[in-house]
Amino acid sequence: MSENNFAFVSTSEKPQLPPPQGTTGAIGWVRENLFSSPLNTILTLLSIFAVYSTVPGVVNWAFVDSVWNANSLDECRALTENGACWAVIRERYHQFLFGFYPSELYWRPILAFVLLFLALVPALWDGMPKRGTALMASMAYPFVAFWLIWGGFGLEPVSSTKLGGLLLTMIIGVSGISFSLPIGIVLALSRSSNLPIVKSLAVIFIEFIRGVPLITLLFVAHVLLNYFLPKGVNFDIVLRVVIMVTFFASAYMAEVIRGGLAALPKGQYEAADALGLSYWQSMRLIILPQALKISIPGIVNTFIGLFKDTTLVLIIGLMDPLGLVAPTLADQRWNGIFVELYAFIAFMFFIFCFAMSRYSMYLERKLHTGHR
Amino acid sequence: MSDANLADVQADRSKMQISDTDVAIEITGMNKWYGDFHVLRDINLKVMRGERIVICGPSGSGKSTMIRCINRLEEHQKGQIVVDGIELTSDLKKIDEIRREVGMCFQHFNLFPHLTILENCTLAPIWVRKMPKKQAEEIAMHYLERVKIPEQANKYPGQLSGGQQQRVAIARSLCMNPKVMLFDEPTSALDPEMIKEVLDVMIGLAEEGMTMLCVTHEMGFARKVANRVIFMDQGQIVEQNEPEPFFTNPQHERTQLFLSQILNH
């Protein structure tokens, strides 16, 4: 026997056998992932306990005991002790969505919002028929949206001071996101280039913008720009903020994309060169598609950060959703209602950020072609 | 060392025509430094059309650097390189012109992982030669058939074995219809059983009269296909000769040492 073990050789063809019981299927999964070791078992039980002790309370507060119909916080509290008072959202949701936009003109931002999704379809869906033409049409979207929201040329003009709520967040966020990516790409390519002047300009821009808090840039947009610009020239405050937010995000974007560029093996650049592709051809066809793919998590991270950073505009007096909390609280009837307002705002932001996150995961899966 | 691999493939030397008058590459007095390090020292080399040259030498001897200078993946600082009658200077137009005529295969294949095999092959003809897509695909399929993997055309490089990837890389270069092919250790990253399939393709190319410069340690390949073997050491061309005398009767001490090290193990 022991001799046999020394020089074991399979003397007959071994059939393929099923795995031992309890190692596959649901039971196998639970055993392997939840109760594989004493520590794992304790952690599993603790987690179950944590979920059990928090979720029912939150569900009760938000749904079961909540109040939707009331005219003031006192009425709410009279109806329920421990429930959320969503009545304030019901009364004022339009303000959180549109700020002080004239209510008879709500159709304009709504239409702009719907058109945004139509314009995004060709950008996000690469299998779309006639995508080229559709993309050209999407390019016109910023102008159409600008016209719809601010008016003019036949539409009743609406001043920037009336913009607020989610509408303002979307204006700043969407323009920041759509302009920061191309600017970031150009900055990243400049910073990785061999041309010393182009490179130093990119480095100075990126390091300066990254080294300064966004709030400082917003104050510059709010106060200082007026001193620098000639008398009589007056940029719209929202436009100024959009420019600053875009610059801020582009600097971060540039570094994220530069990371992707650096992660590509040198051989990719060499192969493109050896085939005779020009610099721009190799960037467009070989380098950027791969570098951007590697950078997707970082890019979306920057997008989400930018989208949430738009709330900082409340510091210079713009009425983004957070900025609208103060006027609501100033109302005698709703004085003291904090949690519900912030929960609602958090919910709005979560929807958009979560959607971006999911899309990025879908994109990563789709672009995975089986290489390292 | 790989004679066994090549035992059944005898290159037919009678088919290989070398021009007496037509110069493909002429390098005169080329020098290159990496910082203070003198990596290529006074390289002189004349390659006639149809010649198949194998370059060998210990690692760090500058053999890869030398062939990479020919298509300007590396820049030489002194001397002259003329490829197909065009002198290589820092003029981007000249560089692009030369790169169109010179194909290159790398040790690590360097296929584009985000494109299919077919797209890898059609990319340069479409964008550099401005060829219609349909025609480029026909040519690509022709060369993929020649390297015996037409059925992989719609897969991605990551799904192919190393040997298959290197054959695609050769097909990709051939799609540009190059006048000269450079090979930079094309089999060094391959498993032993895949080396033969790549060498077979290269032998076929040689038989068709392609001008080839090949950095390799496949001495069997050198013996059967090359009409000249160059030995480099410390940035210099130490010895060059026809394969038979080169292997049987090396002149230089360093060549003898190198050959004894790679042949007797």
Chai-1 contact restraints between the chains, C-beta under 6 A:
chainA,res_idxA,chainB,res_idxB,connection_type,confidence,min_distance_angstrom,max_distance_angstrom,comment,restraint_id
A,G267,B,F106,contact,1.0,0.0,6.0,A-B,restraint_1
A,G267,B,H108,contact,1.0,0.0,6.0,A-B,restraint_2
A,G267,B,N110,contact,1.0,0.0,6.0,A-B,restraint_3
A,E270,B,L73,contact,1.0,0.0,6.0,A-B,restraint_4
A,A271,B,N110,contact,1.0,0.0,6.0,A-B,restraint_5
A,A274,B,N71,contact,1.0,0.0,6.0,A-B,restraint_6
A,A274,B,M104,contact,1.0,0.0,6.0,A-B,restraint_7
A,L275,B,A124,contact,1.0,0.0,6.0,A-B,restraint_8
A,G276,B,D96,contact,1.0,0.0,6.0,A-B,restraint_9
A,G276,B,R99,contact,1.0,0.0,6.0,A-B,restraint_10
A,G276,B,R100,contact,1.0,0.0,6.0,A-B,restraint_11
A,G276,B,V128,contact,1.0,0.0,6.0,A-B,restraint_12
A,Q281,B,W127,contact,1.0,0.0,6.0,A-B,restraint_13
A,I286,B,F112,contact,1.0,0.0,6.0,A-B,restraint_14
A,P289,B,H114,contact,1.0,0.0,6.0,A-B,restraint_15
A,Q290,B,H114,contact,1.0,0.0,6.0,A-B,restraint_16
A,T369,B,H114,contact,1.0,0.0,6.0,A-B,restraint_17
A,T369,B,Y156,contact,1.0,0.0,6.0,A-B,restraint_18
A,T369,B,G158,contact,1.0,0.0,6.0,A-B,restraint_19
A,G370,B,Y156,contact,1.0,0.0,6.0,A-B,restraint_20
A,G370,B,G158,contact,1.0,0.0,6.0,A-B,restraint_21
A,G370,B,Q159,contact,1.0,0.0,6.0,A-B,restraint_22
A,H371,B,P113,contact,1.0,0.0,6.0,A-B,restraint_23
A,H371,B,G158,contact,1.0,0.0,6.0,A-B,restraint_24
